[in-house]
Amino acid sequence: MGAQFSEDVGTQEFSENLLRIGEGTYPIDENCGQVVLANELCNVVETPEQLINEVYPKIVNNYTNPG
C-alpha cells in the first residue's frame, strides 16, 4: 500500500517511513528493541507549550478568526 501527498520528496520519504514503521520493516535499535526515528522525522520540544505551538501554530488567532 502506498500514499502520495504531493511532488515533494520530503513528504514522499516521510510517507514511506511511516509505512515501513507500520509494516515492521523500519530498523529497530537492538539495544532497546524500539524504533528510533531519524532526526528528520522529529521535532523535539521541551515543554507542552512548545509542543502546542509546533502542532498548532497561531491557534489563538485561527480560533478567533476561522476564515
C-alpha positions as CSV (number, residue, x, y, z in Angstrom):
1,M,0.0,0.0,0.0
2,G,1.3,3.5,-0.8
3,A,0.3,7.1,-0.3
4,Q,1.3,10.1,-2.2
5,F,0.6,13.6,-0.9
6,S,2.5,15.8,-3.4
7,E,5.5,16.0,-5.6
8,D,7.6,17.0,-2.5
9,V,10.4,14.4,-2.0
10,G,10.4,15.0,1.8
11,T,6.7,14.3,2.0
12,Q,7.1,11.1,0.0
13,E,10.0,10.0,2.2
14,F,8.0,10.7,5.3
15,S,5.1,8.7,4.0
16,E,7.4,5.8,3.1
17,N,8.9,5.8,6.5
18,L,5.5,5.7,8.2
19,L,4.5,2.7,6.1
20,R,7.8,1.0,7.0
21,I,7.1,1.5,10.7
22,G,3.6,0.2,10.3
23,E,4.8,-2.8,8.3
24,G,7.5,-3.6,10.9
25,T,10.3,-3.1,8.4
26,Y,11.8,0.1,9.8
27,P,15.1,-0.5,11.6
28,I,14.9,-1.2,15.3
29,D,17.6,-0.3,17.9
30,E,19.0,-3.6,19.1
31,N,19.9,-2.1,22.5
32,C,16.4,-1.1,23.4
33,G,14.2,-3.0,20.9
34,Q,12.4,0.1,19.9
35,V,12.1,2.1,16.7
36,V,14.4,5.1,16.8
37,L,13.2,7.8,14.5
38,A,15.7,9.8,12.4
39,N,16.1,13.4,13.4
40,E,14.4,14.4,10.1
41,L,11.2,12.8,11.3
42,C,11.2,14.5,14.7
43,N,10.9,17.9,16.2
44,V,11.9,17.7,19.9
45,V,10.4,20.2,22.3
46,E,10.9,20.8,25.9
47,T,7.6,21.9,27.2
48,P,3.9,21.2,26.5
49,E,3.5,24.8,25.4
50,Q,6.2,24.4,22.8
51,L,4.5,21.2,21.5
52,I,1.2,23.0,21.2
53,N,2.9,25.8,19.3
54,E,4.6,23.4,16.9
55,V,1.5,21.3,16.2
56,Y,-1.0,24.2,16.2
57,P,0.9,27.4,15.2
58,K,-1.2,30.6,15.8
59,I,-4.1,28.6,17.2
60,V,-5.4,31.6,19.2
61,N,-5.5,33.7,16.0
62,N,-7.1,30.9,13.9
63,Y,-9.6,30.1,16.6
64,T,-10.9,33.7,16.8
65,N,-10.6,34.2,13.1
66,P,-11.5,30.9,11.3
67,G,-11.7,32.4,7.8
